[in-house]
Amino acid sequence: MTSAMAQMRASSLAGALIPVVLALAIGAIVLAATGHDPLSVYRLMAVESFGGEKRLQATLSAATPLLLTGLATAVAFRTGIFNVGVEGCFYLGGIVAAGLGFWLVGWPSTLIIPVALLAAALIGGLWLLLPGVLKVRLGVDEVVTTLMLNFVAINLTSWLVNGPLLARGSANSATPAIQKAAELPRLLPLTTLNLGFAISILLVLLYGCWGRFTVAGFRSRLAGLNARFCRAVGIDVSSLVIRIMVLSGLIGGLAGGIHALGLVHRFVAGFSPGYGFAGIAIALLGRNSAIGIILAAIAFGALASAGATIQLFSDVPIEITQVLQGAVMILAVAKLGFGRGRGTAL
C-alpha cells in the first residue's frame, strides 16, 4: 500500500512538473528566436522572483489572489464541476469590498475589514448560485453559464466604476480610495505583503484538511469521480453541486475583496488581469491538491513579479511571462484532461 501511494505521489508530481518544463522549453525557443539568451533571461527572472527578502515578498504578494482563485476553481473541479466563473466573482467581490471600504466612515478596522470581506464573499457565492441551480434543475452546462456571467459581472462593475461609484475629479475609472482603517495590515513594513496572504494560505490548508478528513470532502471527491454511483448510494448530488458552486463563489468573491483592501485600496477598471482564469491553470497544475495549489500559485506569482521588473534590467518584453503562463495552462489541460474530478485535497 505504501509503495503504491508513493508511486501515485511520484506520478502526480511528475504530471505537475512536465507542463512547467515543457513551457520553459517553449519560452526558451521564443526567446532564442527573438535574439535573447534563454539561460540568462531565466536566471534574471529567478533572481527577480526569489533573490532576496524583498523580492520574495513581492512574489508572495503577487501570489495572494492566485491562491484563492486557484482554490475556488479546485473546489469545483474536484466535485466534477468545471466552473470558469471565478473571474466574475473576483470583480464583484472587489467592488463590494472597495465600496464598503470608503462608505463605512468611522468604523474601526476590527469591524470594517471583516464586514467588507464577508460582503465580498457573499456576493460571490450568490453570483454562482444561479449556475448551480440551472445545472441541477435544467441540465444547463455550467461552462456556458459561468463564462457568460463573467462578462455580465465585468461590464456591470465597469458601468458602476464609470458612473455611480466614480471618484469625483478622477481622470481614471476608479472608485474613491478606501479608508486607512479598511486597509489590510501589512505583514512586514515597506512591502505589499499583507494579511490577505496569511488568510489565503490558511484557507488552502483548511481545504486540504476538509478534503482529506471530512465526510463532506470525501463526498465531494466521490461525486467528481462517479456521480451516478453517489446517487445509487443515496448521496444527494444535486444539493452537493449547488453547495459546492456557492462555496466556489464565496472564495472567489473573498479573493476580490482581499485584493481590493490589501493591494489596490480601491476598485479600478481592469481590476483583474485575469486572476480568475489563471486560477484554472493553478488548479489543473496543482491537481486540485492544497500543496499543489500553493506551489502553482507561487510559481505564477513569481512569473508576474519577475515580468513586472525584468524590463528594468533587460530588453525582454513582459509578454514572455504571458507566453509561459499560457503554455503551462495549455500543457496542464492536455496532461490532465481538464482535471474533472481529478486529484486529491492534499
VEXMITOR-959016 format. One line per 2 residues: number of its first residue (from 1); for each residue x, y, z negated of N, C-alpha, C. Coordinates in steps of 0.001 Angstrom, whole numbers, plus 500000, padded with zeros to 6 digits. Atoms other than C-alpha are relative to their C-alpha. Layout:
! residues N
NUM) X/Y/Z/X/Y/Z/X/Y/Z; ...
This chain:
! residues 346
1) 500838/498794/500000/500000/500000/500000/500870/501251/500000; 499114/498846/500096/502795/502369/499023/500721/500237/501308
3) 499304/499887/498727/504683/501635/502226/499083/500544/501086; 500955/499527/499000/501569/502177/504325/499709/501484/499814
5) 500256/498590/500262/500882/505504/502608/501190/500854/500411; 498799/499263/499611/504475/506577/503163/500079/500145/501511
7) 499992/499941/498542/504191/505718/506845/498968/500997/500511; 501044/499057/499597/500947/507687/507102/500450/501443/499777
9) 499526/498653/500284/502524/510728/505456/501096/500402/500985; 498935/499709/499040/505576/510471/507727/499420/500287/501382
11) 500655/499781/498719/503322/510201/510772/499302/501357/500043; 500687/498713/500078/501294/513211/509614/500996/501148/500097
13) 498971/498967/499951/504467/515252/509068/500559/500138/501404; 499487/499954/498626/505775/514307/512492/498991/500648/500933
15) 501040/499416/499161/502453/515214/514066/499895/501495/499836; 500034/498556/500227/502642/518672/512477/501252/500683/500547
17) 498745/499385/499568/506295/519269/513390/500165/500004/501515; 499823/500103/498553/506112/518150/517022/499487/501238/500734
19) 500452/498786/499306/503922/521101/518164/500916/501196/499775; 499106/498884/500295/506289/523538/516425/501279/499892/500822
21) 498758/500211/499242/509379/522022/518037/499783/500263/501490; 500288/499787/498580/507775/521984/521477/499718/501475/500297
23) 500261/498565/499809/506565/525570/521030/501304/500790/500015; 498694/499341/500008/510093/526663/520153/500743/499755/501307
25) 499364/500308/498714/511327/524898/523285/499399/500845/501124; 500657/499164/498993/508742/526728/525399/500455/501445/499853
27) 499528/498640/500237/509721/530011/523760/501424/500198/500475; 498612/499912/499539/513386/529283/524494/500066/500132/501517
29) 500029/499910/498533/512564/528772/528168/499584/501400/500443; 500468/498646/499666/510662/532067/528280/501096/501024/499732
31) 498925/499064/500331/513496/533890/526531/501151/499909/501002; 498901/500176/499043/516141/532405/528818/499630/500559/501370
33) 500450/499500/498698/514064/533273/531896/499984/501517/500056; 500023/498535/500038/513911/536907/530758/501350/500598/499604
35) 498655/499500/500218/517637/537159/530133/500429/500124/498554; 499636/499944/501418/517782/536623/526353/500593/498667/499557
37) 499417/501209/500570/519814/534139/524343/499036/499435/498950; 501001/500532/500935/517236/531883/522619/500525/499798/498586
39) 499458/500254/501336/519522/530882/519736/500192/501292/499216; 499791/498717/500671/520413/534492/518947/498672/500608/499568
41) 501313/499438/500327/516770/535549/519050/499376/499250/498838; 500580/500789/501088/515627/532676/516833/500738/500235/498688
43) 499224/499705/501207/518442/533380/514396/499574/501348/499415; 500441/498683/500450/517399/537032/514226/498599/499928/499392
45) 501356/500146/500531/513756/536031/513706/500029/499342/498620; 499893/500674/501300/514760/533702/510853/500500/500956/498926
47) 499462/499034/500956/516774/536458/509176/498940/501029/499636; 501022/498987/500248/513944/538981/509564/498807/499438/499224
49) 501123/500620/500713/511466/536491/508090/500359/499564/498591; 499640/500600/501288/513381/534901/505228/501344/500476/499449
51) 498655/499587/500396/516732/536714/504968/500027/501045/498914; 499978/499063/501114/516333/538362/501594/498640/500111/499336
53) 501221/499936/500796/513755/539086/498933/498927/500845/500666; 500991/499110/499391/512048/541994/500700/499414/499398/501276
55) 500492/500606/498761/511807/540141/503997/499097/498812/499699; 500852/501122/500410/510406/537055/502267/498650/500516/499505
57) 501244/499422/500481/507821/539234/500539/499131/500485/501155; 500746/499559/498828/506832/540739/503887/499366/498815/500723
59) 500533/501207/499372/506392/537238/505310/498810/499453/499223; 501098/500508/500829/504224/536125/502384/498791/500929/500071
61) 501101/499046/499850/502165/539303/502703/499273/499775/501319; 500615/500266/498698/501588/538574/506392/499254/498673/500009
63) 500644/501317/500058/500627/535002/505491/498725/500004/499180; 501132/499994/500929/497994/536053/502924/498654/499820/500688
65) 501305/500227/499350/494984/536466/505259/499930/498678/500743; 499973/501254/499248/496078/533408/507231/499748/498801/499093
67) 500277/501080/500948/495974/531218/504123/498502/499771/499870; 501435/500133/500219/492279/531946/503671/499241/499702/501287
69) 500695/500339/498747/491232/531879/507337/500291/498558/500399; 499694/501410/499756/493061/528575/507694/499208/499093/499081
71) 500786/500773/500961/491338/527298/504555/498530/499963/500404; 501408/499939/499590/487915/528465/505753/499731/499073/501176
73) 500153/500874/498841/488429/526604/509006/500155/498536/499616; 499734/501383/500396/489840/523461/507386/498836/499392/499235
75) 501153/500492/500755/486886/523148/505001/498929/499466/500943; 501005/500438/499029/484584/522914/508009/500500/498822/500832
77) 499454/501049/499136/486867/520758/510153/499956/498634/499343; 499945/501303/500654/487226/518004/507542/498617/499388/499865
79) 501368/500505/500065/483431/517716/507488/499447/499714/501381; 500447/500254/498644/483252/517343/511258/499302/501179/500638
81) 500630/498789/499471/482083/520926/511847/501080/500851/500645; 499006/499180/499310/484014/522874/514486/499544/501449/499948
83) 500400/498612/500239/483444/526337/513069/501064/500949/500542; 499075/499000/499464/485050/529132/515105/499519/501413/499642
85) 500592/498722/500360/483150/531931/513355/500662/500710/498845; 499331/499376/501143/485663/532834/510637/500394/501443/500326
87) 499615/498641/499610/486754/535912/512601/498886/500997/499691; 501120/499114/500282/483294/537428/512333/499812/500214/498511
89) 500097/499878/501460/483156/536703/508593/501091/500910/499461; 498871/499167/500429/486556/538353/508209/499677/501474/500195
91) 500372/498605/499725/485299/541560/509834/498934/500487/499033; 501097/499582/500873/482098/541674/507803/500456/500120/498553
93) 499476/499917/501358/483857/540913/504532/500870/501224/499803; 499124/498837/500086/486382/543634/505270/499236/501305/499898
95) 500724/498723/500022/483860/546371/505962/499155/500142/498739; 500769/499937/501249/481711/545469/502935/500913/500356/498832
97) 499071/499706/501094/484707/545484/500573/500515/501428/500091; 499517/498629/499825/486030/548728/502054/498910/501001/499633
99) 501102/499102/500329/482595/550337/501768/499797/500140/498502; 500153/499952/501456/482227/549410/498116/501219/500648/499342
101) 498772/499432/500552/485822/550466/497549/499993/501513/499945; 500072/498535/500073/485036/554092/498343/498642/500504/499518
103) 501315/499579/500501/481362/554140/497258/499900/499952/498471; 500161/500212/501446/481691/552869/493678/500939/500923/499228
105) 499141/498982/500618/483191/556073/492351/499934/499873/498474; 499930/500012/501453/484350/555999/488750/500016/498627/499365
107) 499970/501348/500564/484241/552231/488348/501451/499610/499675; 498644/500473/500307/487267/550628/486629/500400/498859/500930
109) 499486/501070/499130/489477/548198/488531/499441/498640/499626; 500474/501300/500461/488249/545308/486393/498579/499688/500461
111) 501347/500204/499476/484747/545811/487836/499937/500144/501509; 500150/499697/498578/485141/547310/491289/500631/498933/500883
113) 499334/501011/499175/487592/544704/492595/499199/498696/500051; 500822/501222/499923/485559/541603/491567/498692/500199/500754
115) 501273/499749/499317/482304/543198/492796/500208/500095/501504; 499740/499840/498571/483794/544178/496148/500365/498669/500656
117) 499599/501287/499428/485390/540767/496712/498837/499011/500008; 501169/500876/500038/482236/538931/495640/499028/500359/501118
119) 500901/499568/498929/480135/541015/498039/500554/499599/501357; 499376/500394/498737/482627/540342/500842/499796/498507/500264
121) 500189/501442/499854/482414/536598/500200/498541/499670/500315; 501422/500290/499800/478606/536633/500031/499547/500333/501423
123) 500422/499637/498638/478191/538438/503357/500536/498981/501001; 499451/501032/499118/480488/535873/504986/499206/498709/499923
125) 500791/501218/500170/478516/532963/503519/498635/500111/500638; 501312/499790/499387/475174/534419/504584/500089/500032/501516
127) 499837/499888/498552/476531/535087/508065/500040/498628/500674; 499897/501336/499404/477247/531397/508653/498878/499064/499569
129) 501155/500815/500365/474025/530157/507077/499162/499679/501224; 500821/500209/498803/472149/530608/510366/500573/498921/500920
131) 499458/501085/499167/474554/528481/512478/499841/498630/499366; 500178/501275/500685/474363/525762/509829/498581/499482/500121
133) 501410/500397/499897/470566/525728/509854/499661/499607/501434; 500279/500305/498595/470420/525811/513662/500593/498648/500400
135) 499359/501278/499659/472815/522851/513838/499187/498820/499503; 500660/501168/500591/470912/520569/511480/498515/499927/500361
137) 501431/500008/499704/467365/521636/512395/499684/499867/501479; 500298/499981/498568/467543/522195/516141/501089/499368/500855
139) 498928/500642/499250/470798/520486/517121/500810/500959/500847; 499231/499011/499237/472382/523731/518376/501475/499865/499643
141) 498572/500190/500221/476136/523314/518810/500586/501185/499233; 499449/498945/500846/477983/525254/516107/501107/500786/500680
143) 498958/499264/499279/480800/526170/518500/499384/501204/500706; 500665/498924/499264/478374/528244/520572/499513/501087/499048
145) 500588/499000/500893/476572/529938/517681/501063/500795/499249; 498977/499274/500763/479667/530767/515637/500847/500891/500900
147) 499223/499178/499070/481573/532020/518677/499236/501260/500374; 500803/498838/499626/478724/534305/519733/499826/500960/498829
149) 500148/499135/501168/478270/535586/516186/501270/500805/499722; 498780/499209/500113/481911/536694/516244/499844/501335/500735
151) 500165/498779/499210/481069/539176/518994/498986/500937/499348; 501004/499180/500682/477999/540350/517092/500635/500719/498808
153) 499388/499413/501191/479999/540923/513889/501015/501071/500371; 498962/499038/499609/482886/542679/515635/499374/501282/500541
155) 500633/498807/499426/480607/545015/517580/499149/500734/498972; 500768/499357/501057/478376/545647/514568/500908/500851/499119
157) 499068/499238/500839/481343/546714/512445/500620/501153/500782; 499470/498915/499174/482692/548759/515358/499027/501174/500036
159) 501006/498928/500009/479417/550694/515512/499986/500710/498644; 500036/499399/501326/479448/551250/511749/501203/500906/499761
161) 498793/499227/500281/483045/552466/511639/500129/501195/500934; 500015/498840/499101/482444/554813/514567/498774/500877/499798
163) 501227/499255/500232/479106/556006/513218/499804/500333/498539; 500353/499647/501387/477660/555971/509693/501170/499989/499024
165) 498909/500123/500970/480908/554972/507957/501281/500710/500426; 498793/499320/499524/483348/557100/509949/500431/501077/499007
167) 499475/498994/500930/485587/559173/507677/499934/501382/500626; 500105/498634/499495/484990/562887/508043/501366/500540/500391
169) 498755/499416/499525/487645/564593/510084/501009/498994/500503; 499064/501030/499554/489221/561286/511069/500079/499962/501515
171) 499817/500098/498547/490705/561142/514550/499934/498559/500464; 500045/501424/499676/490688/557359/514407/498697/499394/499489
173) 501195/500719/500441/487859/554869/513977/500313/499310/498679; 499657/500531/501319/488245/554325/510242/499036/500525/498958
175) 500802/499556/501137/486268/554482/507037/500876/500847/499076; 499175/499319/501003/487376/556706/504142/500874/498995/499244
177) 499114/500868/500779/490255/555286/502103/499305/499590/498698; 500587/500473/501251/489226/553181/499123/500668/500712/498828
179) 499426/499393/501200/489812/554478/495607/501203/499190/499519; 498833/500687/500561/493041/553651/493838/499582/498836/499106
181) 500465/501054/500901/491043/551604/491337/499579/498754/500747; 500460/501135/499207/489844/549360/494184/501143/499266/500688
183) 498863/500639/499346/493325/548537/495475/500472/498797/499175; 499491/501183/500696/494572/545051/494633/501399/500287/499452
185) 498686/499725/500599/497553/545227/492249/501132/499324/500779; 498816/500563/499362/500994/544675/493718/500631/498950/499092
187) 499288/501005/500785/502772/541532/492607/501409/500465/499673; 498679/499420/500211/506075/543362/492984/499968/501443/500480
189) 500026/498596/499585/506663/547117/493183/500709/500209/501336; 499388/499591/498729/507544/548757/496508/499907/498921/501076
191) 500250/501007/498968/506201/545809/498503/498515/499993/500318; 501418/500144/499646/502949/544998/500259/499405/498713/499440
193) 500492/501255/500568/502669/541642/498479/499118/500310/498797; 500957/499618/501029/499582/541890/496320/499306/498780/499399
195) 500715/501060/500714/497256/539885/494094/499260/499062/500947; 500697/500842/499029/495489/538587/497205/500768/498745/500353
197) 499193/501186/499696/498395/536229/497869/499823/498944/498919; 500185/500950/501105/498060/534640/494413/498615/499375/500053
199) 501365/500522/499888/494292/534314/494871/499913/498976/501124; 500051/500891/498828/494779/532708/498292/500664/498663/499711
201) 499290/501234/500341/497345/530178/497070/499174/499165/499029; 500795/500711/500996/495138/529277/494111/498808/499307/500656
203) 501161/500586/499334/492102/528673/496337/500395/498816/500881; 499543/501119/499166/494085/526484/498728/500320/498787/499130
205) 499684/501109/500902/495367/524380/495824/498731/499393/499393; 501278/500502/500505/491842/524123/494394/499295/499168/501063
207) 500563/500781/498889/490700/522930/497819/500641/498618/500051; 499322/501288/500002/493334/520204/497660/499485/499095/498900
209) 500541/500791/501116/492080/519068/494253/498554/499587/500275; 501398/500289/499661/488459/519284/495416/499908/498836/500986
211) 500065/501040/498984/489108/517115/498430/500515/498657/499529; 499369/501254/500428/491169/514534/496583/499326/499370/498783
213) 500443/500531/501298/489497/514190/493185/498508/500142/499723; 501423/499802/500288/485819/515152/493502/499124/499196/500953
215) 500966/500722/499174/482772/513316/494823/499609/500834/501217; 500386/499131/498894/481790/516327/496926/501072/500024/501083
217) 498916/500018/499029/485212/516387/498570/500065/498696/500771; 500003/501303/499330/485041/512666/499316/498860/499907/501008
219) 501140/500031/499081/481582/513008/500847/500248/500876/501219; 499685/499108/498893/482795/515898/502947/500886/499305/501028
221) 499101/500695/499082/485629/513856/504412/499298/498826/500676; 500711/501140/499446/483400/510818/504869/499042/500439/501107
223) 500899/499481/498973/480882/512931/506807/500757/500358/501267; 499189/499680/498834/483671/514111/509072/500461/498768/500745
225) 499551/501238/499376/484794/510539/509719/498851/499239/500657; 501114/500786/499459/481375/508942/510245/498689/500481/499375
227) 501249/499437/500525/478182/510948/509746/498874/498967/499988; 501058/501014/499933/475980/508005/510777/500078/499059/498804
229) 499832/500861/501167/477439/505810/508043/499534/500717/498729; 500425/499226/501171/476877/508601/505498/498486/499992/499853
231) 501468/500023/500060/473207/508751/506402/499498/498623/499579; 500429/501363/500309/472962/504971/506143/500135/499683/498509
233) 499804/500278/501424/474270/505009/502566/499297/501031/499119; 500835/499090/500785/471938/507803/501513/500538/501390/499766
235) 499464/498644/500149/474099/510933/501793/499207/500952/500894; 500751/498996/499244/472122/513994/502880/500979/500838/500812
237) 499007/499340/499154/474383/515040/505756/499542/501394/500406; 500502/498692/499575/472137/517913/506857/500251/501061/498936
239) 499754/499067/501097/472312/519568/503447/501485/500265/499818; 498552/499869/500144/476041/518914/503289/500566/500945/501052
241) 499517/499147/498916/476630/520581/506660/499694/501464/499701; 500370/498613/500299/474746/523706/505603/500866/500548/498867
243) 499198/499542/501139/476614/523913/502289/501446/500272/500414; 498611/499826/499574/479995/523479/503939/500124/501205/500930
245) 499961/498842/499117/479181/526049/506610/499971/501295/499181; 500065/498821/500858/478227/528559/503919/501309/500176/499229
247) 498725/499934/500721/481380/527702/501937/501098/500550/500901; 499020/499497/499042/483486/528298/505036/499834/501501/500208
249) 500260/498575/499846/481811/531671/505494/500387/500801/498768; 499603/499327/501240/482346/532592/501839/501502/500270/499978
251) 498540/499854/500012/486083/532003/502177/500443/500991/501067; 499656/499061/498937/486244/533875/505496/499688/501433/499619
253) 500339/498661/500451/484436/536882/504041/500941/500499/498921; 499050/499650/501048/486690/536842/500987/501348/500398/500598
255) 498738/499672/499334/489715/536865/503302/499979/501433/500515; 500114/498628/499511/488460/540062/504934/500006/501012/498868
257) 500017/499099/501144/487782/541653/501547/501379/500199/499403; 498640/499912/500543/491272/540853/500285/500895/500820/500924
259) 499192/499239/499045/492800/542255/503466/499693/501495/499898; 500391/498587/500097/490829/545492/503083/500513/500643/498720
261) 499614/499428/501286/491574/546004/499392/501496/499868/499717; 498606/500267/500331/495088/544608/499389/501013/500639/500914
263) 498999/499527/499051/496770/545910/502518/499560/501248/500763; 500426/498908/499125/494719/548201/504780/499452/501176/499194
265) 500581/498991/500896/492897/550098/501975/498903/500821/500666; 501147/499422/499308/490091/550983/504375/499605/499008/501082
267) 500334/500841/498846/488301/549450/507357/500266/500811/501251; 499661/499320/498756/489589/550344/510803/499539/499161/501179
269) 500316/500739/498784/488610/549413/514327/501163/499068/500326; 498945/500976/499784/490525/546292/515315/500580/499519/498688
271) 499600/500371/501359/490634/545298/511654/500806/498718/499965; 499290/501282/499946/491818/541810/512540/500671/499825/501353
273) 499322/500308/498740/494458/540984/515169/499743/498568/500470; 500321/501373/499647/492849/537547/515419/500268/499016/498882
275) 499731/500878/501134/493301/536158/511913/499065/498787/499972; 500952/501102/500025/490148/534063/512209/500339/498923/501009
277) 499632/500980/498975/491295/532414/515425/501333/499343/499670; 498736/500606/500444/494808/531911/514054/499736/498945/498941
279) 500362/500991/501014/493119/530053/511194/499700/498636/500606; 500262/501276/499322/492047/527403/513711/501310/499244/500205
281) 498697/500633/499780/495670/526740/514630/500610/499533/498694; 499421/500362/501304/496694/526700/510961/499334/498743/499455
283) 500701/501198/500476/494003/524163/510057/500411/498773/500795; 499610/501129/499152/494932/521962/513004/501435/499576/499723
285) 498583/500309/500230/498663/522210/512423/500204/499404/498618; 499877/500496/501362/498230/521600/508694/499210/498746/499728
287) 500790/501223/500145/495986/518581/509316/498939/500121/498909; 501055/499741/500990/493348/520164/507038/500442/499734/498568
289) 499505/500274/501352/495568/519499/504018/500433/501304/499340; 499633/498789/500729/496344/522043/501301/501460/500373/500247
291) 498577/499727/499781/500119/521726/501637/500243/500412/501442; 499845/499667/498586/499853/521795/505424/499537/501407/500309
293) 500512/498649/499789/497767/524980/505339/500999/501037/499503; 499027/499051/500566/500300/526714/503096/501219/500128/500907
295) 498800/499961/499166/503263/525749/505278/499706/500632/501364; 500339/499436/498693/501492/526601/508546/499740/501495/499901
297) 500276/498570/500169/500282/529968/507214/501295/500780/499817; 498718/499323/500198/503789/530886/506062/500778/500053/501315
299) 499325/500008/498702/505169/529852/509464/499432/501077/500920; 500614/498972/499165/502660/532060/511274/500266/501392/499431
301) 499661/498726/500613/503288/534829/508754/501424/500421/500329; 498612/499705/499641/506997/534567/509495/500089/500524/501424
303) 500005/499530/498619/506328/534955/513217/499480/501431/500082; 500577/498656/499975/504151/538005/512589/500955/501020/499392
305) 499079/499093/500673/506651/539569/510184/501232/500266/500852; 498814/499836/499162/509621/538935/512461/499669/500788/501260
307) 500381/499296/498780/507733/540147/515522/499846/501484/499796; 500215/498577/500277/506960/543454/513827/501307/500763/499833
309) 498728/499318/500260/510632/544212/513049/501094/499673/501013; 498922/500446/499119/512619/542367/515706/500317/501021/501088
311) 499780/499012/498946/512145/545176/518227/500930/501127/499543; 499106/498975/500512/514124/547475/515947/501463/499635/500209
313) 498621/500460/499917/517238/545359/516388/500329/499329/501336; 499747/500617/498694/516849/543975/519906/498967/500506/500989
315) 500962/499617/498964/515019/544470/523176/499011/498873/500292; 500933/501107/499829/512989/541292/522706/498574/500502/499802
317) 501377/499512/500134/509288/542052/523316/499259/499278/498873; 500764/500587/501095/506892/541466/520434/499088/498890/500495
319) 500895/501015/499438/504776/539360/522785/500566/498593/499910; 499424/501340/500099/507263/536499/522376/499431/499260/498803
321) 500601/500656/501162/505776/535817/518939/498598/499492/500324; 501329/500437/499599/502325/535610/520500/500084/498780/500920
323) 499778/501180/499159/503691/533156/523071/500212/498775/499110; 499732/501115/500904/504983/530972/520232/498741/499566/499276
325) 501231/500343/500696/501708/531156/518320/499025/499285/500930; 500907/500637/499044/499683/530309/521424/500442/498600/500363
327) 499482/501329/499657/501957/527400/522305/499763/499017/498868; 500247/500879/501151/501713/525983/518774/498533/499589/499958
329) 501431/500294/500075/497923/526233/518890/499591/498989/501068; 500353/500911/498906/497613/524531/522286/500532/498601/499728
331) 499390/501307/500236/500006/521741/521362/499394/499300/498794; 500636/500608/501173/498399/521206/517954/498646/499420/500374
333) 501307/500495/499553/494985/520845/519589/500174/498744/500844; 499768/501165/499144/496363/518447/522185/500409/498794/499174
335) 499519/501102/500824/498022/516366/519466/498894/499419/499129; 500981/500437/500983/495089/516229/517082/498625/499757/500575
337) 501320/500189/499417/492203/516067/519491/498949/500851/499323; 500882/499017/500631/490596/519184/517949/499803/499757/498509
339) 499972/500143/501448/491044/517770/514459/498670/499763/499346; 501305/500210/500613/487388/516883/513944/500078/498873/498980
341) 500066/501006/501055/487116/515156/510617/501320/499363/499660; 498696/500618/500250/490849/514501/510509/500646/500596/498774
343) 499185/499449/501055/493334/514958/507762/499412/499799/498619; 500425/500130/501388/493140/514913/504026/500134/501349/499325
345) 499929/498725/500715/492897/517595/501398/501381/500281/499459; 498633/499791/500484/496443/517038/500191/501017/499432/500984
